[in-house]
Structure formats: C-alpha cells, structure tokens
Amino acid sequence: MTPLDIWGTEFTDEIIRLAKYRILDGGNLAIRRDLPKHSVKLALILVRLLNPPEELSEAETAILMGITGPTLKKMRDEKRFIQVVNR
C-alpha cells in the first residue's frame, strides 16, 4: 500500500491542481488565504509525495507540522543553540 492509496480519496481535483501548480510554478501555498488550511495541507502532502526534493517554505513546513510559523522558528533556533552548545 502506498501513501497515494491511503490519501487517494482525499485528493480532489482542486487539491491535485493546487499541487501541480505548486510543483510546476513554485510559489507559496501558505499565503493563500482564499483556501481552507485543510486544502493547503493536502496539496502540500501531495507535493511531497509527487516530488520529494521540492523545497517548501518555512510557512508551508509549519502547516504540514500543524504548528505556527513563529513556533517553527523557535524550534529551529533552539536546535541551533543545542548544536552550538554540544560542540
């Protein structure tokens, strides 16, 4: 069973279209206020499935993780601090 089998029924035509445009044209789905977060998150999941090397913005990564942008930044800053202390 592949991830597409699990998520397949959730991927509507709109979600597929969003993912295709994100892969082909770039951009940042996190700033799309006209879309429900559920749709953005599903499109980002599909982007990761279809094109794993695709770089996501910090805001898109935060949406996938289910946290806010500032929380992600804080987590990254703390990780950097721990890495410096452990040298």
Gaussian input, Z-matrix of N, CA and C with variables (Angstrom, degrees):
# hf/3-21g

backbone

0 1
 N
 C     1     B1
 C     2     B2     1     A1
 N     3     B3     2     A2     1     D1
 C     4     B4     3     A3     2     D2
 C     5     B5     4     A4     3     D3
 N     6     B6     5     A5     4     D4
 C     7     B7     6     A6     5     D5
 C     8     B8     7     A7     6     D6
 N     9     B9     8     A8     7     D7
 C    10    B10     9     A9     8     D8
 C    11    B11    10    A10     9     D9
 N    12    B12    11    A11    10    D10
 C    13    B13    12    A12    11    D11
 C    14    B14    13    A13    12    D12
 N    15    B15    14    A14    13    D13
 C    16    B16    15    A15    14    D14
 C    17    B17    16    A16    15    D15
 N    18    B18    17    A17    16    D16
 C    19    B19    18    A18    17    D17
 C    20    B20    19    A19    18    D18
 N    21    B21    20    A20    19    D19
 C    22    B22    21    A21    20    D20
 C    23    B23    22    A22    21    D21
 N    24    B24    23    A23    22    D22
 C    25    B25    24    A24    23    D23
 C    26    B26    25    A25    24    D24
 N    27    B27    26    A26    25    D25
 C    28    B28    27    A27    26    D26
 C    29    B29    28    A28    27    D27
 N    30    B30    29    A29    28    D28
 C    31    B31    30    A30    29    D29
 C    32    B32    31    A31    30    D30
 N    33    B33    32    A32    31    D31
 C    34    B34    33    A33    32    D32
 C    35    B35    34    A34    33    D33
 N    36    B36    35    A35    34    D34
 C    37    B37    36    A36    35    D35
 C    38    B38    37    A37    36    D36
 N    39    B39    38    A38    37    D37
 C    40    B40    39    A39    38    D38
 C    41    B41    40    A40    39    D39
 N    42    B42    41    A41    40    D40
 C    43    B43    42    A42    41    D41
 C    44    B44    43    A43    42    D42
 N    45    B45    44    A44    43    D43
 C    46    B46    45    A45    44    D44
 C    47    B47    46    A46    45    D45
 N    48    B48    47    A47    46    D46
 C    49    B49    48    A48    47    D47
 C    50    B50    49    A49    48    D48
 N    51    B51    50    A50    49    D49
 C    52    B52    51    A51    50    D50
 C    53    B53    52    A52    51    D51
 N    54    B54    53    A53    52    D52
 C    55    B55    54    A54    53    D53
 C    56    B56    55    A55    54    D54
 N    57    B57    56    A56    55    D55
 C    58    B58    57    A57    56    D56
 C    59    B59    58    A58    57    D57
 N    60    B60    59    A59    58    D58
 C    61    B61    60    A60    59    D59
 C    62    B62    61    A61    60    D60
 N    63    B63    62    A62    61    D61
 C    64    B64    63    A63    62    D62
 C    65    B65    64    A64    63    D63
 N    66    B66    65    A65    64    D64
 C    67    B67    66    A66    65    D65
 C    68    B68    67    A67    66    D66
 N    69    B69    68    A68    67    D67
 C    70    B70    69    A69    68    D68
 C    71    B71    70    A70    69    D69
 N    72    B72    71    A71    70    D70
 C    73    B73    72    A72    71    D71
 C    74    B74    73    A73    72    D72
 N    75    B75    74    A74    73    D73
 C    76    B76    75    A75    74    D74
 C    77    B77    76    A76    75    D75
 N    78    B78    77    A77    76    D76
 C    79    B79    78    A78    77    D77
 C    80    B80    79    A79    78    D78
 N    81    B81    80    A80    79    D79
 C    82    B82    81    A81    80    D80
 C    83    B83    82    A82    81    D81
 N    84    B84    83    A83    82    D82
 C    85    B85    84    A84    83    D83
 C    86    B86    85    A85    84    D84
 N    87    B87    86    A86    85    D85
 C    88    B88    87    A87    86    D86
 C    89    B89    88    A88    87    D87
 N    90    B90    89    A89    88    D88
 C    91    B91    90    A90    89    D89
 C    92    B92    91    A91    90    D90
 N    93    B93    92    A92    91    D91
 C    94    B94    93    A93    92    D92
 C    95    B95    94    A94    93    D93
 N    96    B96    95    A95    94    D94
 C    97    B97    96    A96    95    D95
 C    98    B98    97    A97    96    D96
 N    99    B99    98    A98    97    D97
 C   100   B100    99    A99    98    D98
 C   101   B101   100   A100    99    D99
 N   102   B102   101   A101   100   D100
 C   103   B103   102   A102   101   D101
 C   104   B104   103   A103   102   D102
 N   105   B105   104   A104   103   D103
 C   106   B106   105   A105   104   D104
 C   107   B107   106   A106   105   D105
 N   108   B108   107   A107   106   D106
 C   109   B109   108   A108   107   D107
 C   110   B110   109   A109   108   D108
 N   111   B111   110   A110   109   D109
 C   112   B112   111   A111   110   D110
 C   113   B113   112   A112   111   D111
 N   114   B114   113   A113   112   D112
 C   115   B115   114   A114   113   D113
 C   116   B116   115   A115   114   D114
 N   117   B117   116   A116   115   D115
 C   118   B118   117   A117   116   D116
 C   119   B119   118   A118   117   D117
 N   120   B120   119   A119   118   D118
 C   121   B121   120   A120   119   D119
 C   122   B122   121   A121   120   D120
 N   123   B123   122   A122   121   D121
 C   124   B124   123   A123   122   D122
 C   125   B125   124   A124   123   D123
 N   126   B126   125   A125   124   D124
 C   127   B127   126   A126   125   D125
 C   128   B128   127   A127   126   D126
 N   129   B129   128   A128   127   D127
 C   130   B130   129   A129   128   D128
 C   131   B131   130   A130   129   D129
 N   132   B132   131   A131   130   D130
 C   133   B133   132   A132   131   D131
 C   134   B134   133   A133   132   D132
 N   135   B135   134   A134   133   D133
 C   136   B136   135   A135   134   D134
 C   137   B137   136   A136   135   D135
 N   138   B138   137   A137   136   D136
 C   139   B139   138   A138   137   D137
 C   140   B140   139   A139   138   D138
 N   141   B141   140   A140   139   D139
 C   142   B142   141   A141   140   D140
 C   143   B143   142   A142   141   D141
 N   144   B144   143   A143   142   D142
 C   145   B145   144   A144   143   D143
 C   146   B146   145   A145   144   D144
 N   147   B147   146   A146   145   D145
 C   148   B148   147   A147   146   D146
 C   149   B149   148   A148   147   D147
 N   150   B150   149   A149   148   D148
 C   151   B151   150   A150   149   D149
 C   152   B152   151   A151   150   D150
 N   153   B153   152   A152   151   D151
 C   154   B154   153   A153   152   D152
 C   155   B155   154   A154   153   D153
 N   156   B156   155   A155   154   D154
 C   157   B157   156   A156   155   D155
 C   158   B158   157   A157   156   D156
 N   159   B159   158   A158   157   D157
 C   160   B160   159   A159   158   D158
 C   161   B161   160   A160   159   D159
 N   162   B162   161   A161   160   D160
 C   163   B163   162   A162   161   D161
 C   164   B164   163   A163   162   D162
 N   165   B165   164   A164   163   D163
 C   166   B166   165   A165   164   D164
 C   167   B167   166   A166   165   D165
 N   168   B168   167   A167   166   D166
 C   169   B169   168   A168   167   D167
 C   170   B170   169   A169   168   D168
 N   171   B171   170   A170   169   D169
 C   172   B172   171   A171   170   D170
 C   173   B173   172   A172   171   D171
 N   174   B174   173   A173   172   D172
 C   175   B175   174   A174   173   D173
 C   176   B176   175   A175   174   D174
 N   177   B177   176   A176   175   D175
 C   178   B178   177   A177   176   D176
 C   179   B179   178   A178   177   D177
 N   180   B180   179   A179   178   D178
 C   181   B181   180   A180   179   D179
 C   182   B182   181   A181   180   D180
 N   183   B183   182   A182   181   D181
 C   184   B184   183   A183   182   D182
 C   185   B185   184   A184   183   D183
 N   186   B186   185   A185   184   D184
 C   187   B187   186   A186   185   D185
 C   188   B188   187   A187   186   D186
 N   189   B189   188   A188   187   D187
 C   190   B190   189   A189   188   D188
 C   191   B191   190   A190   189   D189
 N   192   B192   191   A191   190   D190
 C   193   B193   192   A192   191   D191
 C   194   B194   193   A193   192   D192
 N   195   B195   194   A194   193   D193
 C   196   B196   195   A195   194   D194
 C   197   B197   196   A196   195   D195
 N   198   B198   197   A197   196   D196
 C   199   B199   198   A198   197   D197
 C   200   B200   199   A199   198   D198
 N   201   B201   200   A200   199   D199
 C   202   B202   201   A201   200   D200
 C   203   B203   202   A202   201   D201
 N   204   B204   203   A203   202   D202
 C   205   B205   204   A204   203   D203
 C   206   B206   205   A205   204   D204
 N   207   B207   206   A206   205   D205
 C   208   B208   207   A207   206   D206
 C   209   B209   208   A208   207   D207
 N   210   B210   209   A209   208   D208
 C   211   B211   210   A210   209   D209
 C   212   B212   211   A211   210   D210
 N   213   B213   212   A212   211   D211
 C   214   B214   213   A213   212   D212
 C   215   B215   214   A214   213   D213
 N   216   B216   215   A215   214   D214
 C   217   B217   216   A216   215   D215
 C   218   B218   217   A217   216   D216
 N   219   B219   218   A218   217   D217
 C   220   B220   219   A219   218   D218
 C   221   B221   220   A220   219   D219
 N   222   B222   221   A221   220   D220
 C   223   B223   222   A222   221   D221
 C   224   B224   223   A223   222   D222
 N   225   B225   224   A224   223   D223
 C   226   B226   225   A225   224   D224
 C   227   B227   226   A226   225   D225
 N   228   B228   227   A227   226   D226
 C   229   B229   228   A228   227   D227
 C   230   B230   229   A229   228   D228
 N   231   B231   230   A230   229   D229
 C   232   B232   231   A231   230   D230
 C   233   B233   232   A232   231   D231
 N   234   B234   233   A233   232   D232
 C   235   B235   234   A234   233   D233
 C   236   B236   235   A235   234   D234
 N   237   B237   236   A236   235   D235
 C   238   B238   237   A237   236   D236
 C   239   B239   238   A238   237   D237
 N   240   B240   239   A239   238   D238
 C   241   B241   240   A240   239   D239
 C   242   B242   241   A241   240   D240
 N   243   B243   242   A242   241   D241
 C   244   B244   243   A243   242   D242
 C   245   B245   244   A244   243   D243
 N   246   B246   245   A245   244   D244
 C   247   B247   246   A246   245   D245
 C   248   B248   247   A247   246   D246
 N   249   B249   248   A248   247   D247
 C   250   B250   249   A249   248   D248
 C   251   B251   250   A250   249   D249
 N   252   B252   251   A251   250   D250
 C   253   B253   252   A252   251   D251
 C   254   B254   253   A253   252   D252
 N   255   B255   254   A254   253   D253
 C   256   B256   255   A255   254   D254
 C   257   B257   256   A256   255   D255
 N   258   B258   257   A257   256   D256
 C   259   B259   258   A258   257   D257
 C   260   B260   259   A259   258   D258

   B1=1.4476
   B2=1.5303
   B3=1.3051
   B4=1.4625
   B5=1.5259
   B6=1.3304
   B7=1.4692
   B8=1.5225
   B9=1.3313
   B10=1.4689
   B11=1.5177
   B12=1.3395
   B13=1.4673
   B14=1.5294
   B15=1.3249
   B16=1.4617
   B17=1.5253
   B18=1.3298
   B19=1.4618
   B20=1.5211
   B21=1.3232
   B22=1.4575
   B23=1.5102
   B24=1.3182
   B25=1.4644
   B26=1.5236
   B27=1.3214
   B28=1.4689
   B29=1.5214
   B30=1.3346
   B31=1.4554
   B32=1.5246
   B33=1.3083
   B34=1.4642
   B35=1.5276
   B36=1.3220
   B37=1.4652
   B38=1.5294
   B39=1.3302
   B40=1.4720
   B41=1.5273
   B42=1.3262
   B43=1.4641
   B44=1.5305
   B45=1.3111
   B46=1.4727
   B47=1.5283
   B48=1.3254
   B49=1.4568
   B50=1.5261
   B51=1.3333
   B52=1.4644
   B53=1.5297
   B54=1.3200
   B55=1.4652
   B56=1.5284
   B57=1.3218
   B58=1.4649
   B59=1.5237
   B60=1.3338
   B61=1.4643
   B62=1.5215
   B63=1.3268
   B64=1.4782
   B65=1.5223
   B66=1.3252
   B67=1.4673
   B68=1.5299
   B69=1.3130
   B70=1.4634
   B71=1.5285
   B72=1.3165
   B73=1.4613
   B74=1.5222
   B75=1.3319
   B76=1.4617
   B77=1.5172
   B78=1.2864
   B79=1.4553
   B80=1.5122
   B81=1.3109
   B82=1.4524
   B83=1.5221
   B84=1.3115
   B85=1.4660
   B86=1.5213
   B87=1.3262
   B88=1.4596
   B89=1.5264
   B90=1.3173
   B91=1.4688
   B92=1.5270
   B93=1.3051
   B94=1.4598
   B95=1.5225
   B96=1.3017
   B97=1.4734
   B98=1.5334
   B99=1.3371
   B100=1.4591
   B101=1.5288
   B102=1.3376
   B103=1.4615
   B104=1.5290
   B105=1.3264
   B106=1.4648
   B107=1.5312
   B108=1.3347
   B109=1.4706
   B110=1.5254
   B111=1.3101
   B112=1.4711
   B113=1.5296
   B114=1.3201
   B115=1.4656
   B116=1.5180
   B117=1.3255
   B118=1.4688
   B119=1.5312
   B120=1.3201
   B121=1.4666
   B122=1.5296
   B123=1.3241
   B124=1.4648
   B125=1.5279
   B126=1.3368
   B127=1.4641
   B128=1.5265
   B129=1.3325
   B130=1.4670
   B131=1.5315
   B132=1.3238
   B133=1.4655
   B134=1.5262
   B135=1.3197
   B136=1.4614
   B137=1.5312
   B138=1.3211
   B139=1.4712
   B140=1.5240
   B141=1.3360
   B142=1.4755
   B143=1.5258
   B144=1.3240
   B145=1.4688
   B146=1.5292
   B147=1.3261
   B148=1.4583
   B149=1.5246
   B150=1.3415
   B151=1.4564
   B152=1.5302
   B153=1.3423
   B154=1.4676
   B155=1.5373
   B156=1.3528
   B157=1.4585
   B158=1.5334
   B159=1.3204
   B160=1.4690
   B161=1.5203
   B162=1.3205
   B163=1.4669
   B164=1.5225
   B165=1.3264
   B166=1.4557
   B167=1.5209
   B168=1.3176
   B169=1.4619
   B170=1.5304
   B171=1.3168
   B172=1.4758
   B173=1.5170
   B174=1.3257
   B175=1.4678
   B176=1.5263
   B177=1.3406
   B178=1.4570
   B179=1.5251
   B180=1.3201
   B181=1.4630
   B182=1.5213
   B183=1.3324
   B184=1.4649
   B185=1.5304
   B186=1.3294
   B187=1.4696
   B188=1.5232
   B189=1.3350
   B190=1.4662
   B191=1.5221
   B192=1.3334
   B193=1.4630
   B194=1.5251
   B195=1.3282
   B196=1.4595
   B197=1.5127
   B198=1.3390
   B199=1.4615
   B200=1.5220
   B201=1.3074
   B202=1.4596
   B203=1.5228
   B204=1.3141
   B205=1.4539
   B206=1.5230
   B207=1.3463
   B208=1.4658
   B209=1.5355
   B210=1.3271
   B211=1.4672
   B212=1.5231
   B213=1.3342
   B214=1.4617
   B215=1.5231
   B216=1.3324
   B217=1.4665
   B218=1.5268
   B219=1.3236
   B220=1.4627
   B221=1.5295
   B222=1.3364
   B223=1.4670
   B224=1.5261
   B225=1.3186
   B226=1.4678
   B227=1.5241
   B228=1.3296
   B229=1.4667
   B230=1.5284
   B231=1.3285
   B232=1.4664
   B233=1.5221
   B234=1.3292
   B235=1.4618
   B236=1.5305
   B237=1.3237
   B238=1.4631
   B239=1.5202
   B240=1.3256
   B241=1.4570
   B242=1.5303
   B243=1.3219
   B244=1.4736
   B245=1.5140
   B246=1.3357
   B247=1.4626
   B248=1.5270
   B249=1.3300
   B250=1.4669
   B251=1.5160
   B252=1.3159
   B253=1.4671
   B254=1.5286
   B255=1.3298
   B256=1.4609
   B257=1.5251
   B258=1.3100
   B259=1.4821
   B260=1.4797
   A1=108.70
   A2=116.21
   A3=121.40
   A4=110.02
   A5=117.60
   A6=119.44
   A7=112.54
   A8=117.07
   A9=119.00
   A10=111.87
   A11=116.68
   A12=119.94
   A13=110.56
   A14=115.88
   A15=120.93
   A16=111.07
   A17=117.03
   A18=121.77
   A19=112.91
   A20=117.33
   A21=122.20
   A22=116.54
   A23=117.66
   A24=119.93
   A25=112.23
   A26=117.25
   A27=121.50
   A28=112.15
   A29=116.86
   A30=120.78
   A31=110.65
   A32=114.93
   A33=120.68
   A34=109.06
   A35=116.34
   A36=120.36
   A37=111.30
   A38=116.51
   A39=120.10
   A40=111.02
   A41=117.36
   A42=121.73
   A43=109.97
   A44=116.56
   A45=121.15
   A46=110.09
   A47=116.76
   A48=121.32
   A49=110.85
   A50=117.51
   A51=121.44
   A52=111.54
   A53=116.30
   A54=120.65
   A55=110.84
   A56=117.25
   A57=120.63
   A58=110.68
   A59=116.70
   A60=119.79
   A61=111.31
   A62=116.89
   A63=120.41
   A64=110.33
   A65=117.52
   A66=121.35
   A67=110.77
   A68=116.91
   A69=120.65
   A70=113.74
   A71=116.98
   A72=120.54
   A73=114.30
   A74=117.09
   A75=119.26
   A76=110.46
   A77=116.17
   A78=120.10
   A79=111.01
   A80=114.88
   A81=121.24
   A82=108.28
   A83=116.91
   A84=120.17
   A85=112.35
   A86=117.51
   A87=120.56
   A88=112.45
   A89=117.48
   A90=119.67
   A91=112.52
   A92=117.27
   A93=121.12
   A94=110.27
   A95=116.26
   A96=121.72
   A97=112.04
   A98=116.15
   A99=119.68
   A100=112.54
   A101=116.43
   A102=121.39
   A103=110.81
   A104=117.09
   A105=119.00
   A106=110.03
   A107=116.82
   A108=120.36
   A109=111.22
   A110=116.64
   A111=121.53
   A112=110.04
   A113=116.90
   A114=121.65
   A115=111.18
   A116=116.64
   A117=120.90
   A118=110.00
   A119=115.80
   A120=119.63
   A121=110.84
   A122=117.87
   A123=120.95
   A124=111.28
   A125=116.94
   A126=119.83
   A127=110.55
   A128=117.48
   A129=121.01
   A130=111.38
   A131=117.04
   A132=120.41
   A133=109.11
   A134=116.29
   A135=120.41
   A136=111.25
   A137=117.32
   A138=120.77
   A139=109.60
   A140=116.38
   A141=120.23
   A142=111.63
   A143=117.59
   A144=120.75
   A145=111.85
   A146=116.26
   A147=120.62
   A148=112.95
   A149=116.85
   A150=120.88
   A151=109.57
   A152=117.17
   A153=120.82
   A154=115.63
   A155=119.88
   A156=117.68
   A157=114.35
   A158=117.55
   A159=121.09
   A160=110.26
   A161=116.21
   A162=121.42
   A163=109.57
   A164=115.88
   A165=120.81
   A166=108.49
   A167=115.83
   A168=120.18
   A169=109.06
   A170=115.88
   A171=119.00
   A172=110.90
   A173=116.43
   A174=120.05
   A175=111.17
   A176=117.11
   A177=120.42
   A178=110.81
   A179=116.89
   A180=121.00
   A181=110.62
   A182=116.28
   A183=120.69
   A184=110.62
   A185=116.79
   A186=119.82
   A187=110.18
   A188=117.32
   A189=120.37
   A190=111.66
   A191=116.57
   A192=120.72
   A193=112.24
   A194=116.95
   A195=120.74
   A196=113.35
   A197=116.54
   A198=121.05
   A199=108.94
   A200=116.37
   A201=120.39
   A202=109.96
   A203=115.75
   A204=121.42
   A205=112.93
   A206=118.08
   A207=119.36
   A208=113.14
   A209=117.36
   A210=120.07
   A211=110.41
   A212=117.44
   A213=120.96
   A214=110.40
   A215=116.56
   A216=120.19
   A217=110.35
   A218=116.50
   A219=120.53
   A220=110.74
   A221=116.49
   A222=120.32
   A223=110.49
   A224=116.66
   A225=120.24
   A226=111.06
   A227=117.44
   A228=120.65
   A229=111.00
   A230=116.69
   A231=120.28
   A232=110.87
   A233=117.05
   A234=120.54
   A235=109.88
   A236=117.42
   A237=120.93
   A238=110.35
   A239=116.76
   A240=121.12
   A241=110.27
   A242=116.53
   A243=120.58
   A244=110.14
   A245=117.59
   A246=120.65
   A247=110.86
   A248=117.75
   A249=121.38
   A250=110.43
   A251=117.69
   A252=122.27
   A253=110.60
   A254=117.72
   A255=121.62
   A256=114.42
   A257=118.48
   A258=120.47
   A259=111.76
   D1=130.94
   D2=-179.45
   D3=-100.26
   D4=163.66
   D5=175.55
   D6=-57.78
   D7=-32.23
   D8=177.69
   D9=-64.55
   D10=-32.55
   D11=177.02
   D12=-65.93
   D13=-40.16
   D14=-178.18
   D15=-69.37
   D16=-46.27
   D17=-174.77
   D18=-91.44
   D19=-8.47
   D20=-170.96
   D21=-46.56
   D22=-44.88
   D23=-176.56
   D24=-70.66
   D25=-21.42
   D26=-179.88
   D27=-80.22
   D28=-22.45
   D29=-175.99
   D30=-81.93
   D31=92.20
   D32=177.60
   D33=-75.78
   D34=172.79
   D35=177.03
   D36=-58.62
   D37=-38.24
   D38=179.36
   D39=-64.16
   D40=-43.39
   D41=-179.80
   D42=-63.95
   D43=-43.66
   D44=178.94
   D45=-61.90
   D46=-43.25
   D47=179.32
   D48=-62.81
   D49=-44.64
   D50=177.96
   D51=-59.47
   D52=-43.80
   D53=-179.73
   D54=-65.26
   D55=-43.24
   D56=179.33
   D57=-61.46
   D58=-47.24
   D59=179.66
   D60=-63.17
   D61=-37.48
   D62=179.42
   D63=-64.48
   D64=-40.67
   D65=179.74
   D66=-70.87
   D67=-45.32
   D68=-174.34
   D69=-78.92
   D70=-37.72
   D71=-174.03
   D72=-107.12
   D73=-9.13
   D74=-176.14
   D75=76.43
   D76=-147.89
   D77=-179.15
   D78=95.91
   D79=-168.68
   D80=-175.55
   D81=-141.23
   D82=107.79
   D83=-178.81
   D84=-70.70
   D85=-19.93
   D86=-177.82
   D87=-65.76
   D88=-23.58
   D89=-178.05
   D90=-89.96
   D91=-0.18
   D92=-179.67
   D93=-78.30
   D94=94.38
   D95=-178.75
   D96=-78.97
   D97=-12.06
   D98=-179.98
   D99=-82.70
   D100=-4.88
   D101=-178.47
   D102=-113.29
   D103=145.07
   D104=174.25
   D105=-66.47
   D106=146.60
   D107=-179.81
   D108=-58.34
   D109=-32.46
   D110=178.03
   D111=-57.97
   D112=-45.72
   D113=-179.75
   D114=-66.27
   D115=-42.08
   D116=179.19
   D117=-62.92
   D118=-44.62
   D119=-178.75
   D120=-63.54
   D121=-43.20
   D122=177.85
   D123=-63.43
   D124=-40.74
   D125=178.29
   D126=-63.59
   D127=-39.23
   D128=178.85
   D129=-68.46
   D130=-36.42
   D131=175.42
   D132=-62.01
   D133=-43.47
   D134=179.72
   D135=-66.35
   D136=-37.95
   D137=176.11
   D138=-58.44
   D139=-46.07
   D140=-179.83
   D141=-64.69
   D142=-34.71
   D143=179.12
   D144=-72.03
   D145=-41.91
   D146=-175.47
   D147=-80.16
   D148=-31.73
   D149=-175.57
   D150=-144.01
   D151=76.14
   D152=-175.33
   D153=-53.66
   D154=-34.84
   D155=-179.64
   D156=-74.34
   D157=-6.50
   D158=-179.03
   D159=-58.29
   D160=126.82
   D161=177.89
   D162=-80.29
   D163=133.47
   D164=176.34
   D165=-104.44
   D166=151.24
   D167=175.95
   D168=-71.46
   D169=166.12
   D170=177.55
   D171=-60.20
   D172=-40.57
   D173=-179.47
   D174=-64.93
   D175=-38.96
   D176=177.82
   D177=-67.43
   D178=-40.42
   D179=177.17
   D180=-61.40
   D181=-41.92
   D182=178.77
   D183=-61.64
   D184=-41.35
   D185=178.39
   D186=-61.44
   D187=-44.65
   D188=179.00
   D189=-61.98
   D190=-36.18
   D191=-179.39
   D192=-80.51
   D193=-11.72
   D194=-179.36
   D195=75.34
   D196=28.88
   D197=178.99
   D198=-127.21
   D199=173.01
   D200=178.43
   D201=-86.09
   D202=161.74
   D203=177.36
   D204=-57.28
   D205=-48.20
   D206=178.88
   D207=-61.52
   D208=-34.72
   D209=177.67
   D210=-65.85
   D211=-41.04
   D212=177.66
   D213=-62.98
   D214=-43.32
   D215=178.94
   D216=-61.49
   D217=-42.47
   D218=179.12
   D219=-62.81
   D220=-41.73
   D221=179.17
   D222=-62.89
   D223=-42.56
   D224=179.66
   D225=-66.83
   D226=-40.73
   D227=178.49
   D228=-63.16
   D229=-42.30
   D230=178.86
   D231=-64.90
   D232=-38.28
   D233=178.42
   D234=-63.92
   D235=-41.90
   D236=178.09
   D237=-62.91
   D238=-40.73
   D239=179.57
   D240=-62.85
   D241=-44.29
   D242=179.54
   D243=-63.26
   D244=-40.02
   D245=179.66
   D246=-64.00
   D247=-39.61
   D248=179.72
   D249=-68.07
   D250=-42.09
   D251=-179.05
   D252=-65.88
   D253=-36.13
   D254=-176.94
   D255=-80.47
   D256=0.41
   D257=-179.85
   D258=-71.68

